[in-house]
Amino acid sequence: MKKFLIGTGIVLVSIYLIICVLLYFFQEKIIFIPTKLSKNHSYQFINNFEEIFVEVRDEVSLNGLLFKVENPKGIIFYMHGNAGNLDSWGNVAEVYNTLNYDVFVYDYRGYGKSDGKITSEEQVF
C-alpha cells in the first residue's frame, strides 16, 4: 500500500510539473487571443471617429481609432481586453463620448489591422 501511494504521488507531481512547464512556455498563446482584420476593413460606428496608424519599434504599425466630440473635457486612452479587436471594442467609446470625452483605443500587435504579433509581455507595455 505504501509503494502504491508513493508511486501515485510521484505520477501526480510529475503531471503537475509537466502542466506547469507547458503553461509557462505557452502562456502568451493562452492569454492573448487576437482576431485579425483585413487592411481594407471598414469600421462601422455611430460616433465620429478617425482611424490612425501609429508606427512603433521594429517597423510595426498599430491601428487605432480616435472617437471625437465637440469641446471635449479631455481624452481617455483605452486599452481593450486580451481578445477580439477594435471592431468589437470600439463601441465602448460611446459611453465616454456621451460624457463629453474624446477616446483613443488601439489594437495590440497582431490584433485587428495591427501588424506583428505579441511574443512577450514587454511588447504590450
C-alpha positions as CSV (number, residue, x, y, z in Angstrom):
1,M,0.0,0.0,0.0
2,K,2.9,2.4,0.9
3,K,4.5,1.8,-2.5
4,F,1.3,2.4,-4.3
5,L,0.8,5.8,-2.5
6,I,4.4,6.8,-3.2
7,G,4.1,5.8,-6.9
8,T,0.8,7.6,-7.3
9,G,2.3,10.7,-5.6
10,I,5.2,10.7,-8.0
11,V,2.9,10.4,-11.0
12,L,0.7,13.2,-9.8
13,V,3.7,15.5,-9.1
14,S,5.2,14.7,-12.5
15,I,1.9,15.5,-14.3
16,Y,1.6,18.8,-12.3
17,L,5.2,19.8,-13.2
18,I,4.6,19.0,-16.9
19,I,1.5,21.1,-16.9
20,C,3.3,24.0,-15.2
21,V,6.1,23.9,-17.7
22,L,3.7,23.8,-20.6
23,L,1.7,26.7,-19.2
24,Y,4.9,28.7,-18.8
25,F,6.1,28.2,-22.4
26,F,2.6,28.7,-24.0
27,Q,1.3,31.5,-21.7
28,E,1.2,34.1,-24.5
29,K,-0.9,31.9,-26.7
30,I,-3.3,31.2,-23.8
31,I,-3.5,34.8,-22.6
32,F,-3.6,36.8,-25.9
33,I,-6.4,35.8,-28.3
34,P,-6.1,38.1,-31.3
35,T,-8.7,38.4,-34.1
36,K,-7.2,39.7,-37.3
37,L,-9.0,42.1,-39.8
38,S,-8.1,42.7,-43.4
39,K,-6.3,46.0,-44.0
40,N,-9.2,47.3,-46.1
41,H,-11.8,46.5,-43.4
42,S,-14.2,49.5,-42.9
43,Y,-15.3,50.2,-39.3
44,Q,-19.0,51.0,-38.8
45,F,-19.6,53.1,-35.6
46,I,-22.3,55.6,-34.8
47,N,-19.9,58.1,-33.2
48,N,-17.5,60.4,-35.1
49,F,-14.1,58.7,-35.4
50,E,-10.7,58.9,-37.1
51,E,-8.6,55.9,-38.0
52,I,-5.0,56.3,-37.1
53,F,-1.9,54.1,-37.7
54,V,1.0,54.5,-35.2
55,E,4.5,53.3,-36.1
56,V,6.3,51.6,-33.2
57,R,9.6,49.8,-32.8
58,D,10.5,47.1,-35.3
59,E,8.7,49.0,-38.1
60,V,5.4,47.7,-36.8
61,S,2.2,49.7,-37.4
62,L,-0.5,49.7,-34.7
63,N,-4.1,50.5,-35.7
64,G,-6.1,52.9,-33.5
65,L,-9.4,54.8,-33.5
66,L,-9.9,58.3,-32.1
67,F,-13.5,59.0,-31.3
68,K,-14.1,62.7,-31.1
69,V,-16.6,65.1,-29.6
70,E,-17.0,68.8,-29.8
71,N,-15.3,70.7,-26.9
72,P,-14.1,67.6,-25.0
73,K,-13.2,67.7,-21.3
74,G,-10.2,65.5,-22.1
75,I,-9.1,62.3,-23.8
76,I,-9.3,58.8,-22.5
77,F,-6.6,56.3,-23.6
78,Y,-8.5,53.0,-23.6
79,M,-6.6,49.7,-23.9
80,H,-9.1,46.9,-24.7
81,G,-9.0,43.3,-23.4
82,N,-7.0,40.3,-24.4
83,A,-9.3,39.1,-27.1
84,G,-11.1,40.5,-30.2
85,N,-10.2,43.7,-32.0
86,L,-11.4,47.3,-32.5
87,D,-14.4,46.1,-34.4
88,S,-15.8,44.5,-31.2
89,W,-14.3,47.0,-28.7
90,G,-15.0,50.3,-30.5
91,N,-18.5,50.6,-29.1
92,V,-17.0,51.3,-25.6
93,A,-16.2,54.8,-26.8
94,E,-19.9,55.7,-27.0
95,V,-20.1,55.7,-23.2
96,Y,-17.3,58.2,-22.8
97,N,-18.3,60.3,-25.7
98,T,-21.7,60.9,-24.1
99,L,-19.8,62.2,-21.0
100,N,-18.0,64.6,-23.4
101,Y,-14.6,62.9,-23.6
102,D,-12.6,62.0,-26.7
103,V,-11.5,58.3,-26.7
104,F,-8.4,56.8,-28.3
105,V,-8.4,53.0,-28.5
106,Y,-5.9,50.8,-30.4
107,D,-5.3,47.2,-31.3
108,Y,-2.2,45.4,-29.9
109,R,0.3,43.7,-32.2
110,G,-1.4,41.0,-34.2
111,Y,-4.9,42.2,-33.4
112,G,-7.3,43.7,-36.0
113,K,-5.3,45.7,-38.6
114,S,-2.2,46.0,-36.4
115,D,1.0,44.4,-37.7
116,G,3.3,42.0,-35.9
117,K,2.4,39.6,-33.1
118,I,2.8,39.5,-29.3
119,T,5.8,37.4,-28.3
120,S,6.3,38.9,-24.8
121,E,4.7,40.9,-22.1
122,E,7.2,43.7,-22.7
123,Q,5.8,44.4,-26.1
124,V,2.4,45.1,-24.6
125,F,3.9,47.7,-22.3
